[in-house]
Amino acid sequence: MLTPDRAGLPADGRTRRVPGLRRDEVARLVAYVWSRQERRGRALSENEARPGVE
């Protein structure tokens, strides 16, 4: 089971009734992963647009 500690999220001090991540924690992780993929995609497309050095 993924916990906030294992996901690298800060502890917010709220008591958990069930194990796992809350919706807002999942949303933060998804936004982080998406932004990293977006930046990676931009970097790859910029490298493809440049002519290669031979």
N, CA, C and O atoms as a printed pandas DataFrame, in Angstrom:
     atom_number atom_name residue_name chain_id  residue_number  x_coord  y_coord  z_coord
0              1         N          MET        A               1    0.846   -1.176    0.000
1              2        CA          MET        A               1    0.000    0.000    0.000
2              3         C          MET        A               1    0.891    1.239    0.000
3              4         O          MET        A               1    1.857    1.316    0.759
4              5         N          LEU        A               2    0.571    2.184   -0.833
5              6        CA          LEU        A               2    1.336    3.425   -0.922
6              7         C          LEU        A               2    0.885    4.371    0.188
7              8         O          LEU        A               2   -0.303    4.657    0.332
8              9         N          THR        A               3    1.834    4.841    0.952
9             10        CA          THR        A               3    1.556    5.785    2.032
10            11         C          THR        A               3    2.173    7.128    1.671
11            12         O          THR        A               3    3.040    7.193    0.799
12            13         N          PRO        A               4    1.741    8.201    2.327
13            14        CA          PRO        A               4    2.343    9.506    2.038
14            15         C          PRO        A               4    3.854    9.515    2.254
15            16         O          PRO        A               4    4.589   10.140    1.490
16            17         N          ASP        A               5    4.314    8.822    3.293
17            18        CA          ASP        A               5    5.764    8.763    3.536
18            19         C          ASP        A               5    6.486    8.115    2.373
19            20         O          ASP        A               5    7.501    8.630    1.906
20            21         N          ARG        A               6    5.974    6.994    1.902
21            22        CA          ARG        A               6    6.618    6.280    0.786
22            23         C          ARG        A               6    6.538    7.071   -0.510
23            24         O          ARG        A               6    7.409    6.947   -1.371
24            25         N          ALA        A               7    5.485    7.891   -0.655
25            26        CA          ALA        A               7    5.326    8.692   -1.869
26            27         C          ALA        A               7    6.128    9.987   -1.810
27            28         O          ALA        A               7    6.205   10.719   -2.797
28            29         N          GLY        A               8    6.725   10.271   -0.649
29            30        CA          GLY        A               8    7.522   11.491   -0.518
30            31         C          GLY        A               8    6.701   12.728   -0.245
31            32         O          GLY        A               8    7.172   13.845   -0.458
32            33         N          LEU        A               9    5.471   12.548    0.227
33            34        CA          LEU        A               9    4.616   13.681    0.547
34            35         C          LEU        A               9    4.802   14.071    2.009
35            36         O          LEU        A               9    5.044   13.207    2.852
36            37         N          PRO        A              10    4.691   15.365    2.320
37            38        CA          PRO        A              10    4.846   15.787    3.711
38            39         C          PRO        A              10    3.647   15.346    4.558
39            40         O          PRO        A              10    2.525   15.251    4.061
40            41         N          ALA        A              11    3.899   15.082    5.827
41            42        CA          ALA        A              11    2.818   14.735    6.752
42            43         C          ALA        A              11    1.995   15.990    7.031
43            44         O          ALA        A              11    2.549   17.063    7.272
44            45         N          ASP        A              12    0.678   15.851    6.997
45            46        CA          ASP        A              12   -0.179   17.014    7.231
46            47         C          ASP        A              12   -0.794   17.018    8.624
47            48         O          ASP        A              12   -1.487   17.967    8.992
48            49         N          GLY        A              13   -0.551   15.975    9.396
49            50        CA          GLY        A              13   -1.035   15.940   10.776
50            51         C          GLY        A              13   -2.472   15.483   10.951
51            52         O          GLY        A              13   -2.945   15.366   12.081
52            53         N          ARG        A              14   -3.175   15.224    9.858
53            54        CA          ARG        A              14   -4.561   14.765    9.983
54            55         C          ARG        A              14   -4.574   13.278   10.300
55            56         O          ARG        A              14   -3.703   12.530    9.856
56            57         N          THR        A              15   -5.572   12.854   11.076
57            58        CA          THR        A              15   -5.731   11.445   11.420
58            59         C          THR        A              15   -6.322   10.701   10.230
59            60         O          THR        A              15   -7.257   11.180    9.589
60            61         N          ARG        A              16   -5.772    9.533    9.942
61            62        CA          ARG        A              16   -6.267    8.726    8.830
62            63         C          ARG        A              16   -7.213    7.659    9.352
63            64         O          ARG        A              16   -6.899    6.942   10.302
64            65         N          ARG        A              17   -8.371    7.564    8.722
65            66        CA          ARG        A              17   -9.337    6.534    9.092
66            67         C          ARG        A              17   -9.094    5.244    8.328
67            68         O          ARG        A              17   -9.392    4.153    8.814
68            69         N          VAL        A              18   -8.547    5.383    7.126
69            70        CA          VAL        A              18   -8.248    4.213    6.293
70            71         C          VAL        A              18   -6.816    4.355    5.765
71            72         O          VAL        A              18   -6.315    5.470    5.622
72            73         N          PRO        A              19   -6.165    3.234    5.476
73            74        CA          PRO        A              19   -4.796    3.315    4.950
74            75         C          PRO        A              19   -4.782    3.816    3.510
75            76         O          PRO        A              19   -5.795    3.772    2.812
76            77         N          GLY        A              20   -3.632    4.286    3.085
77            78        CA          GLY        A              20   -3.478    4.722    1.698
78            79         C          GLY        A              20   -3.451    6.227    1.568
79            80         O          GLY        A              20   -3.347    6.958    2.553
80            81         N          LEU        A              21   -3.548    6.669    0.330
81            82        CA          LEU        A              21   -3.487    8.097    0.032
82            83         C          LEU        A              21   -4.879    8.700   -0.072
83            84         O          LEU        A              21   -5.835    8.034   -0.469
84            85         N          ARG        A              22   -4.976    9.967    0.290
85            86        CA          ARG        A              22   -6.223   10.716    0.110
86            87         C          ARG        A              22   -6.282   11.229   -1.325
87            88         O          ARG        A              22   -5.280   11.229   -2.042
88            89         N          ARG        A              23   -7.462   11.661   -1.726
89            90        CA          ARG        A              23   -7.633   12.162   -3.107
90            91         C          ARG        A              23   -6.693   13.309   -3.420
91            92         O          ARG        A              23   -6.085   13.341   -4.490
92            93         N          ASP        A              24   -6.566   14.253   -2.496
93            94        CA          ASP        A              24   -5.715   15.411   -2.768
94            95         C          ASP        A              24   -4.243   14.999   -2.873
95            96         O          ASP        A              24   -3.485   15.617   -3.621
96            97         N          GLU        A              25   -3.834   13.974   -2.140
97            98        CA          GLU        A              25   -2.464   13.492   -2.238
98            99         C          GLU        A              25   -2.219   12.804   -3.586
99           100         O          GLU        A              25   -1.163   12.977   -4.194
100          101         N          VAL        A              26   -3.183   12.039   -4.037
101          102        CA          VAL        A              26   -3.073   11.397   -5.357
102          103         C          VAL        A              26   -3.028   12.468   -6.440
103          104         O          VAL        A              26   -2.252   12.362   -7.390
104          105         N          ALA        A              27   -3.850   13.491   -6.300
105          106        CA          ALA        A              27   -3.871   14.574   -7.289
106          107         C          ALA        A              27   -2.525   15.286   -7.350
107          108         O          ALA        A              27   -2.056   15.634   -8.433
108          109         N          ARG        A              28   -1.903   15.504   -6.195
109          110        CA          ARG        A              28   -0.576   16.140   -6.191
110          111         C          ARG        A              28    0.452   15.271   -6.894
111          112         O          ARG        A              28    1.276   15.771   -7.661
112          113         N          LEU        A              29    0.406   13.962   -6.633
113          114        CA          LEU        A              29    1.356   13.062   -7.290
114          115         C          LEU        A              29    1.141   13.022   -8.791
115          116         O          LEU        A              29    2.107   13.035   -9.555
116          117         N          VAL        A              30   -0.103   12.973   -9.224
117          118        CA          VAL        A              30   -0.405   12.929  -10.658
118          119         C          VAL        A              30    0.059   14.214  -11.327
119          120         O          VAL        A              30    0.632   14.172  -12.416
120          121         N          ALA        A              31   -0.179   15.350  -10.694
121          122        CA          ALA        A              31    0.253   16.624  -11.267
122          123         C          ALA        A              31    1.771   16.668  -11.373
123          124         O          ALA        A              31    2.303   17.183  -12.357
124          125         N          TYR        A              32    2.474   16.144  -10.386
125          126        CA          TYR        A              32    3.933   16.126  -10.406
126          127         C          TYR        A              32    4.445   15.252  -11.546
127          128         O          TYR        A              32    5.323   15.666  -12.302
128          129         N          VAL        A              33    3.905   14.060  -11.668
129          130        CA          VAL        A              33    4.338   13.145  -12.724
130          131         C          VAL        A              33    4.015   13.736  -14.091
131          132         O          VAL        A              33    4.835   13.665  -15.006
132          133         N          TRP        A              34    2.836   14.313  -14.235
133          134        CA          TRP        A              34    2.435   14.891  -15.514
134          135         C          TRP        A              34    3.366   16.038  -15.892
135          136         O          TRP        A              34    3.779   16.142  -17.047
136          137         N          SER        A              35    3.703   16.903  -14.926
137          138        CA          SER        A              35    4.568   18.038  -15.263
138          139         C          SER        A              35    5.966   17.564  -15.645
139          140         O          SER        A              35    6.602   18.154  -16.519
140          141         N          ARG        A              36    6.453   16.497  -14.993
141          142        CA          ARG        A              36    7.764   15.954  -15.369
142          143         C          ARG        A              36    7.720   15.377  -16.770
143          144         O          ARG        A              36    8.654   15.578  -17.545
144          145         N          GLN        A              37    6.652   14.662  -17.114
145          146        CA          GLN        A              37    6.517   14.095  -18.456
146          147         C          GLN        A              37    6.400   15.203  -19.500
147          148         O          GLN        A              37    6.957   15.107  -20.594
148          149         N          GLU        A              38    5.669   16.251  -19.144
149          150        CA          GLU        A              38    5.516   17.386  -20.061
150          151         C          GLU        A              38    6.872   18.018  -20.360
151          152         O          GLU        A              38    7.192   18.288  -21.518
152          153         N          ARG        A              39    7.663   18.254  -19.324
153          154        CA          ARG        A              39    8.995   18.856  -19.520
154          155         C          ARG        A              39    9.894   17.923  -20.320
155          156         O          ARG        A              39   10.642   18.369  -21.190
156          157         N          ARG        A              40    9.820   16.629  -20.024
157          158        CA          ARG        A              40   10.644   15.666  -20.754
158          159         C          ARG        A              40   10.246   15.642  -22.226
159          160         O          ARG        A              40   11.106   15.602  -23.106
160          161         N          GLY        A              41    8.946   15.667  -22.491
161          162        CA          GLY        A              41    8.469   15.669  -23.867
162          163         C          GLY        A              41    8.922   16.898  -24.625
163          164         O          GLY        A              41    9.299   16.816  -25.794
164          165         N          ARG        A              42    8.883   18.050  -23.949
165          166        CA          ARG        A              42    9.345   19.278  -24.586
166          167         C          ARG        A              42   10.828   19.202  -24.906
167          168         O          ARG        A              42   11.259   19.618  -25.981
168          169         N          ALA        A              43   11.607   18.672  -23.974
169          170        CA          ALA        A              43   13.055   18.563  -24.196
170          171         C          ALA        A              43   13.350   17.623  -25.355
171          172         O          ALA        A              43   14.230   17.897  -26.170
172          173         N          LEU        A              44   12.617   16.514  -25.433
173          174        CA          LEU        A              44   12.839   15.573  -26.533
174          175         C          LEU        A              44   12.475   16.198  -27.871
175          176         O          LEU        A              44   13.199   16.026  -28.851
176          177         N          SER        A              45   11.359   16.921  -27.922
177          178        CA          SER        A              45   10.942   17.506  -29.200
178          179         C          SER        A              45   11.904   18.626  -29.604
179          180         O          SER        A              45   12.137   18.830  -30.796
180          181         N          GLU        A              46   12.463   19.349  -28.641
181          182        CA          GLU        A              46   13.445   20.376  -28.979
182          183         C          GLU        A              46   14.707   19.735  -29.545
183          184         O          GLU        A              46   15.300   20.258  -30.489
184          185         N          ASN        A              47   15.116   18.617  -28.981
185          186        CA          ASN        A              47   16.310   17.925  -29.492
186          187         C          ASN        A              47   16.071   17.359  -30.884
187          188         O          ASN        A              47   16.989   17.352  -31.704
188          189         N          GLU        A              48   14.876   16.891  -31.170
189          190        CA          GLU        A              48   14.561   16.367  -32.495
190          191         C          GLU        A              48   14.502   17.488  -33.531
191          192         O          GLU        A              48   14.821   17.275  -34.701
192          193         N          ALA        A              49   14.096   18.673  -33.103
193          194        CA          ALA        A              49   13.955   19.787  -34.034
194          195         C          ALA        A              49   15.321   20.338  -34.461
195          196         O          ALA        A              49   15.458   20.915  -35.540
196          197         N          ARG        A              50   16.314   20.153  -33.610
197          198        CA          ARG        A              50   17.656   20.645  -33.936
198          199         C          ARG        A              50   18.352   19.666  -34.880
199          200         O          ARG        A              50   18.228   18.451  -34.724
200          201         N          PRO        A              51   19.064   20.183  -35.831
201          202        CA          PRO        A              51   19.803   19.281  -36.705
202          203         C          PRO        A              51   20.920   18.579  -35.934
203          204         O          PRO        A              51   21.574   19.187  -35.087
204          205         N          GLY        A              52   21.128   17.335  -36.223
205          206        CA          GLY        A              52   22.160   16.562  -35.533
206          207         C          GLY        A              52   23.548   16.921  -36.012
207          208         O          GLY        A              52   23.755   17.319  -37.159
208          209         N          VAL        A              53   24.480   16.771  -35.115
209          210        CA          VAL        A              53   25.884   17.020  -35.464
210          211         C          VAL        A              53   26.471   15.707  -35.934
211          212         O          VAL        A              53   26.385   14.695  -35.238
212          213         N          GLU        A              54   27.056   15.721  -37.095
213          214        CA          GLU        A              54   27.647   14.489  -37.633
214          215         C          GLU        A              54   29.124   14.609  -37.774
215          216         O          GLU        A              54   29.781   13.665  -38.213
